[in-house]
Amino acid sequence: MHISGRNALDNLGKPKASWSTARRRIRSRFVLPLSQRSFSLSTDDTILTLGSCFARNVEEHLAKLGCNVPALSFHIPPEERITERPNEILNLFTPSLFRQEIEWAAEIYDRGRNVTAADCAPMLFQLRGGAADLGLARMSPVSSERFVARRQQLYELYSKAFTADCVIITPGLVEAWFDEKQNRFVNTTPILQRKLIEENRFSVRVLDCGQCYDELRATVEIIRKRNASAKLIISVSPIPLRYTFTDKDVITANQYSKSALVAACQQVCSDAKIDYFPSYEAAIYSSNVWDKDRRHVRDKFVANIVAELEARYFHGANDELPDSVTLNFSHRLRSMLWGVR
């Protein structure tokens, strides 16, 4: 980023640039930082949501607005899931997984839209209970026929990125398991009963900011190549790590993860029609955010997030502060810089 001196001074004159005005907003129970909005949305739009359980929360609230949310139509039978949510295995966590799954769907989309067993082979791992999919949030072993059929369902969902009006991407962490044999990232933790499902095959790669940027940038380019008019919103999931595979304190590891993602996401969002939405920052500065486990956010907080997203994108709300605040701040700024009393 390179900002001219004149533009820097103009930016300084905006009330959102000062911590003294931010301090007043932080006193409220719900704080969502101001952000740039480069497009608007309609309740008739199709919005594809990609991310962890935070994305699952958001899509339920978007559906209440009337939007077409394809992820809510993805259902798996009860025997393939642990929770009551029928699309729980859709959770994606690292930037590498977003790129990998969208890239996989794009290859099938370009050639003819039918998933074959060969398309699914890189994700396949045979367990005693059946065929496990290492690209899912849970391995959920099934029959070989169901394995391919479920991948067809995934393709039909992920390929919506190439026709949707808007894609919302919410990465959440940077500790990524990697399959050294298939040269692919793994979505689920390849551990059963405290043992790796195969010795010497899997490792953990902790992504840095540059790698996060490259993976997110690649994801956007894959989508835009097939859907040039797609609008994108990128937001870091506030859900912290459940545990870390590094030797760091989980609190430190989580802060590194979120910091790398925030920096990478904001850099990606410098392009047209890609907006950064500050969900993570809202969770950090708001109160009464977390459930008792201190990991998952309260439904009311998610509702507040989506209400703000609705106000900004569906009703065209201004992202600036009220005029009275602007005028008062501008006067104080002139006094500070030029001694005007």
C-alpha positions as CSV (number, residue, x, y, z in Angstrom):
1,M,0.0,0.0,0.0
2,H,1.3,3.4,-1.0
3,I,-0.7,6.5,0.2
4,S,0.2,10.1,-0.9
5,G,0.7,12.7,1.7
6,R,-2.4,14.6,0.7
7,N,-4.6,11.4,0.9
8,A,-3.0,10.5,4.2
9,L,-4.0,13.9,5.6
10,D,-7.5,13.5,4.2
11,N,-7.8,10.0,5.8
12,L,-6.6,11.5,9.1
13,G,-9.5,14.0,8.9
14,K,-12.1,11.2,9.0
15,P,-13.5,10.4,12.5
16,K,-13.1,6.7,12.1
17,A,-9.3,7.3,12.0
18,S,-9.1,8.4,15.6
19,W,-9.0,6.2,18.6
20,S,-10.8,8.9,20.6
21,T,-13.9,8.3,18.5
22,A,-13.4,4.5,18.5
23,R,-13.2,4.6,22.3
24,R,-16.8,5.9,22.4
25,R,-18.0,3.1,20.1
26,I,-16.1,0.4,22.1
27,R,-18.1,1.3,25.2
28,S,-21.2,-0.2,23.6
29,R,-22.0,-3.9,23.9
30,F,-21.8,-4.6,20.2
31,V,-18.9,-3.1,18.2
32,L,-18.5,-3.6,14.4
33,P,-15.7,-1.5,12.9
34,L,-16.5,0.6,9.9
35,S,-15.6,-0.9,6.6
36,Q,-15.6,-0.1,2.9
37,R,-18.5,-1.3,0.9
38,S,-17.8,-1.6,-2.9
39,F,-21.1,-3.2,-3.9
40,S,-24.7,-3.9,-2.8
41,L,-26.7,-7.1,-2.5
42,S,-30.3,-8.0,-2.9
43,T,-32.5,-10.5,-1.0
44,D,-33.0,-12.3,-4.3
45,D,-29.3,-13.0,-4.6
46,T,-27.7,-16.4,-4.4
47,I,-25.0,-16.4,-1.8
48,L,-22.5,-19.2,-1.4
49,T,-21.0,-19.4,2.1
50,L,-17.6,-21.1,2.6
51,G,-16.0,-21.5,6.0
52,S,-16.2,-23.1,9.4
53,C,-19.1,-23.3,11.9
54,F,-19.2,-19.5,11.9
55,A,-20.2,-19.6,8.2
56,R,-22.9,-22.2,9.1
57,N,-24.3,-19.6,11.6
58,V,-24.2,-16.8,9.1
59,E,-26.0,-18.7,6.3
60,E,-28.9,-19.5,8.6
61,H,-29.4,-15.8,9.2
62,L,-29.0,-14.9,5.5
63,A,-31.8,-17.4,4.7
64,K,-34.1,-15.5,7.0
65,L,-33.5,-12.4,4.9
66,G,-34.8,-14.3,1.9
67,C,-31.5,-15.0,0.2
68,N,-30.9,-18.2,-1.7
69,V,-28.2,-20.0,0.4
70,P,-27.2,-23.2,-1.4
71,A,-25.2,-24.6,1.6
72,L,-28.5,-25.0,3.5
73,S,-29.7,-27.4,0.9
74,F,-26.7,-29.7,1.5
75,H,-27.9,-32.6,3.7
76,I,-26.3,-35.8,4.8
77,P,-28.1,-38.6,6.7
78,P,-27.9,-38.8,10.5
79,E,-25.5,-41.7,10.5
80,E,-22.9,-39.6,8.7
81,R,-22.9,-36.7,11.2
82,I,-22.4,-36.1,14.9
83,T,-24.4,-33.0,15.5
84,E,-28.0,-32.2,14.4
85,R,-26.8,-29.8,11.7
86,P,-27.2,-31.7,8.4
87,N,-24.4,-29.8,6.6
88,E,-21.8,-29.9,9.4
89,I,-19.2,-31.7,7.3
90,L,-19.0,-28.6,5.0
91,N,-16.8,-26.8,7.5
92,L,-13.5,-25.5,5.9
93,F,-10.9,-23.9,8.0
94,T,-7.6,-22.9,6.2
95,P,-7.1,-20.8,3.1
96,S,-5.5,-23.9,1.4
97,L,-8.7,-25.9,1.7
98,F,-10.8,-23.1,0.1
99,R,-8.4,-23.1,-2.9
100,Q,-8.2,-26.9,-3.0
101,E,-12.0,-27.6,-3.0
102,I,-12.8,-24.7,-5.4
103,E,-10.0,-25.8,-7.7
104,W,-11.3,-29.4,-7.6
105,A,-14.8,-28.3,-8.5
106,A,-13.6,-26.0,-11.3
107,E,-11.8,-28.9,-13.0
108,I,-15.0,-30.9,-13.1
109,Y,-17.1,-27.9,-14.1
110,D,-14.9,-27.1,-17.0
111,R,-14.9,-30.6,-18.4
112,G,-18.5,-31.8,-18.0
113,R,-20.0,-31.8,-14.5
114,N,-20.1,-35.5,-13.6
115,V,-18.0,-36.7,-10.6
116,T,-16.2,-40.0,-11.1
117,A,-14.4,-42.3,-8.8
118,A,-11.1,-41.1,-10.2
119,D,-12.0,-37.5,-9.2
120,C,-12.5,-38.6,-5.7
121,A,-9.4,-40.9,-5.4
122,P,-7.1,-38.2,-3.9
123,M,-9.4,-37.6,-1.0
124,L,-10.0,-41.3,-0.3
125,F,-8.7,-43.2,2.7
126,Q,-9.9,-46.7,3.5
127,L,-10.8,-47.3,7.1
128,R,-12.1,-50.4,8.7
129,G,-15.6,-48.8,8.7
130,G,-15.5,-47.9,5.0
131,A,-14.3,-45.1,2.6
132,A,-13.3,-41.9,4.5
133,D,-13.1,-38.5,2.8
134,L,-10.1,-36.5,4.0
135,G,-11.6,-33.4,2.4
136,L,-14.5,-33.3,4.8
137,A,-14.6,-31.8,8.3
138,R,-15.2,-35.4,9.6
139,M,-14.0,-38.6,8.0
140,S,-17.5,-40.2,8.2
141,P,-16.6,-43.6,6.5
142,V,-19.2,-44.8,4.0
143,S,-19.6,-47.3,1.2
144,S,-17.6,-46.7,-2.0
145,E,-20.8,-45.8,-3.9
146,R,-21.9,-43.3,-1.2
147,F,-18.4,-41.8,-1.2
148,V,-18.7,-40.8,-4.8
149,A,-22.3,-39.8,-4.5
150,R,-21.5,-37.5,-1.6
151,R,-18.6,-36.0,-3.6
152,Q,-21.2,-35.3,-6.3
153,Q,-23.2,-33.4,-3.7
154,L,-20.1,-31.4,-2.8
155,Y,-19.4,-30.6,-6.4
156,E,-22.9,-29.4,-7.0
157,L,-22.5,-27.1,-4.0
158,Y,-19.0,-25.8,-4.6
159,S,-19.7,-25.2,-8.3
160,K,-22.3,-22.7,-7.3
161,A,-19.3,-20.3,-6.8
162,F,-19.2,-20.1,-10.6
163,T,-22.8,-18.8,-10.9
164,A,-23.6,-17.2,-7.5
165,D,-24.2,-13.5,-7.1
166,C,-21.9,-13.4,-4.0
167,V,-19.5,-15.7,-2.3
168,I,-18.7,-15.2,1.4
169,I,-15.4,-16.8,2.6
170,T,-14.5,-17.0,6.3
171,P,-11.1,-18.6,6.9
172,G,-10.5,-19.5,10.6
173,L,-7.0,-20.9,11.2
174,V,-3.6,-21.5,9.7
175,E,-2.5,-24.9,11.1
176,A,-3.1,-27.2,8.1
177,W,-2.7,-31.0,8.0
178,F,-1.0,-32.2,4.9
179,D,-1.1,-35.6,3.1
180,E,2.5,-36.2,1.9
181,K,1.4,-39.2,-0.2
182,Q,-1.3,-37.3,-2.2
183,N,0.3,-33.9,-2.0
184,R,-2.9,-32.4,-0.7
185,F,-4.1,-30.6,2.4
186,V,-6.4,-32.6,4.7
187,N,-9.5,-31.0,6.2
188,T,-10.1,-33.4,9.1
189,T,-7.5,-34.3,11.7
190,P,-6.1,-37.7,10.6
191,I,-6.0,-39.1,14.1
192,L,-8.1,-41.9,15.5
193,Q,-7.7,-43.1,19.1
194,R,-4.7,-40.7,19.6
195,K,-2.8,-42.3,16.7
196,L,-2.3,-41.2,13.1
197,I,-4.4,-43.2,10.7
198,E,-1.1,-43.9,8.8
199,E,2.4,-43.4,10.2
200,N,4.7,-41.0,8.3
201,R,2.1,-39.9,5.8
202,F,0.7,-36.8,7.4
203,S,2.3,-33.6,8.7
204,V,1.1,-30.1,9.9
205,R,2.0,-27.0,7.9
206,V,1.6,-23.7,9.7
207,L,0.8,-21.2,7.0
208,D,2.4,-17.7,7.2
209,C,0.7,-14.5,6.0
210,G,2.2,-14.7,2.5
211,Q,1.0,-18.3,2.0
212,C,-2.5,-17.3,3.3
213,Y,-2.6,-14.5,0.8
214,D,-1.5,-16.7,-2.1
215,E,-4.1,-19.3,-1.4
216,L,-6.9,-16.8,-1.0
217,R,-5.8,-14.9,-4.1
218,A,-5.8,-18.2,-6.0
219,T,-9.3,-19.0,-4.8
220,V,-10.6,-15.6,-5.9
221,E,-9.0,-16.0,-9.3
222,I,-10.5,-19.5,-9.9
223,I,-14.0,-18.1,-9.1
224,R,-13.5,-14.9,-11.1
225,K,-12.3,-16.8,-14.2
226,R,-15.7,-18.5,-14.4
227,N,-17.8,-15.9,-12.7
228,A,-16.4,-12.5,-13.6
229,S,-19.3,-10.6,-12.0
230,A,-19.1,-12.4,-8.6
231,K,-19.1,-10.2,-5.6
232,L,-16.9,-11.5,-2.7
233,I,-16.9,-10.8,1.0
234,I,-14.0,-12.1,3.0
235,S,-14.2,-12.2,6.8
236,V,-12.0,-13.9,9.4
237,S,-13.9,-16.3,11.6
238,P,-13.7,-15.3,15.2
239,I,-13.9,-18.9,16.4
240,P,-10.5,-19.7,18.2
241,L,-8.4,-22.8,17.9
242,R,-9.7,-25.8,19.8
243,Y,-6.1,-26.9,20.3
244,T,-2.8,-26.2,18.6
245,F,-0.4,-28.8,17.1
246,T,2.6,-26.5,17.7
247,D,4.5,-26.2,20.9
248,K,3.1,-22.7,21.6
249,D,0.5,-21.8,24.2
250,V,-2.9,-22.2,22.4
251,I,-3.7,-18.5,23.1
252,T,-0.5,-17.4,21.4
253,A,-1.0,-19.8,18.5
254,N,-4.6,-18.6,18.1
255,Q,-3.4,-14.9,18.0
256,Y,-0.8,-15.7,15.4
257,S,-3.4,-17.6,13.3
258,K,-5.9,-14.7,13.4
259,S,-3.2,-12.0,12.8
260,A,-1.9,-13.8,9.7
261,L,-5.4,-14.3,8.3
262,V,-6.5,-10.7,9.0
263,A,-3.5,-9.3,7.2
264,A,-3.8,-11.7,4.3
265,C,-7.6,-11.1,3.9
266,Q,-7.3,-7.4,4.0
267,Q,-4.6,-7.5,1.3
268,V,-6.7,-9.7,-1.0
269,C,-9.6,-7.2,-0.5
270,S,-7.7,-4.4,-2.2
271,D,-9.2,-5.6,-5.5
272,A,-12.6,-4.4,-6.9
273,K,-15.7,-6.1,-5.6
274,I,-13.9,-7.9,-2.9
275,D,-14.8,-6.5,0.5
276,Y,-13.3,-7.2,4.0
277,F,-16.0,-7.5,6.7
278,P,-14.6,-7.2,10.2
279,S,-16.4,-10.1,12.0
280,Y,-13.2,-11.1,14.0
281,E,-12.7,-7.5,15.2
282,A,-16.3,-7.3,16.2
283,A,-15.9,-10.4,18.4
284,I,-12.7,-9.0,20.0
285,Y,-14.2,-5.6,20.9
286,S,-17.8,-6.5,21.7
287,S,-19.1,-7.9,25.0
288,N,-21.3,-10.9,25.7
289,V,-20.0,-12.6,22.6
290,W,-19.1,-16.2,23.6
291,D,-20.9,-19.3,24.6
292,K,-19.8,-21.1,27.8
293,D,-17.1,-22.9,26.0
294,R,-15.4,-19.6,25.1
295,R,-15.0,-20.8,21.5
296,H,-18.3,-20.6,19.8
297,V,-20.1,-17.3,19.5
298,R,-23.6,-16.7,20.8
299,D,-26.4,-16.8,18.2
300,K,-27.4,-13.3,19.2
301,F,-23.9,-12.0,18.3
302,V,-24.1,-13.7,14.9
303,A,-27.6,-12.1,14.5
304,N,-26.0,-8.7,15.2
305,I,-23.3,-9.4,12.6
306,V,-25.8,-10.3,9.9
307,A,-28.0,-7.4,10.8
308,E,-25.1,-5.1,10.2
309,L,-24.2,-6.9,7.0
310,E,-27.8,-6.5,6.0
311,A,-27.8,-2.7,6.8
312,R,-24.5,-2.2,4.9
313,Y,-25.1,-4.4,1.8
314,F,-28.8,-4.8,1.4
315,H,-30.0,-1.3,2.4
316,G,-26.9,0.7,1.4
317,A,-26.1,2.1,4.8
318,N,-23.3,4.6,4.9
319,D,-20.1,3.4,6.5
320,E,-19.2,6.7,8.0
321,L,-20.1,8.2,11.4
322,P,-23.0,10.7,12.0
323,D,-22.4,14.2,10.6
324,S,-22.4,15.7,14.1
325,V,-19.5,13.5,15.1
326,T,-17.7,14.3,11.8
327,L,-18.0,18.0,12.3
328,N,-16.8,18.0,16.0
329,F,-13.9,15.7,15.2
330,S,-12.8,17.8,12.2
331,H,-12.7,20.9,14.3
332,R,-10.6,19.1,17.0
333,L,-8.3,17.8,14.3
334,R,-7.7,21.3,12.8
335,S,-7.0,22.6,16.3
336,M,-4.4,19.9,16.9
337,L,-2.6,20.3,13.6
338,W,-2.7,24.1,13.0
339,G,-3.4,25.6,16.4
340,V,-6.9,26.8,15.4
341,R,-8.9,27.6,18.6
